[in-house]
Amino acid sequence: MFRPKIPTMPTPTGQVSPPAVVEPTTIVPAAQTPPPAPVPPAPSRPTVQLTPGTALALVGGGTAVVLVVGAVLVSMLLAVAITGASVAVCAVVLRSLLASEMQRR
């Protein structure tokens, strides 16, 4: 009951053809061309150029992220505070009800 059932690989249906054989072709040398000019190696890390527009967009995006995260955190803190206050009010009400019940007896 608790043993896993491992599925089996399904057998192919229909006609199965053998893989095609690729035969090598002969290479005919072309006319001699001069070797290309050596290209200087590219730097390992491309340089990032910040224009005033992209810098402004980065600052605006960062500000928006900080504001959204701040709003979420403040709202969560407010929810915890409201919940704590309501639990405290409920505890005070229950305490007064129980105390008044004990005094009647």
Beta strands, then each sheet from edge to edge (+ up, - down):
end
